[in-house]
């Protein structure tokens, strides 16, 4: 089994645990490439070595960095407007 485990389900309707497991991948990028662009699909990528969630969210936003949605411009290294 590869290092990164991909779990996916429709938002608000998880089956739970291994029932939501899709596959394992060598990298986070490879896991993200295998997600279908469905508007209500949610995903979690888990590092099987640490069991930490390394990325999660709606599939439509899979290529965005969650920190970029922060309301604090200074945290992102930008000057306040």
C-alpha positions, 0 to 999 in steps of 0.5 A: 500500500502506498503512503497517501490514502485517499478517502472521498464521499459526497458532502454530508453523506460519508459512509465512514472509515474504509467504506469511503476509501478510494485508493492509495498513492505515492504522492499527494499530487497523484491522489489529487489527480485521481479525484473526479470534479464533482461539485458536492464531493469531499475528500481527505488525504491521510498520511498512513505513516503518521495518520495525519490528514494532510489535505481535505476539502471539497474537490472543486477547491483541491488545487487551492491552499486553504491558508489563502482563504484566511481573512488576515492579509498579514498572515499571508504576507500581503499589505492590508488594503 
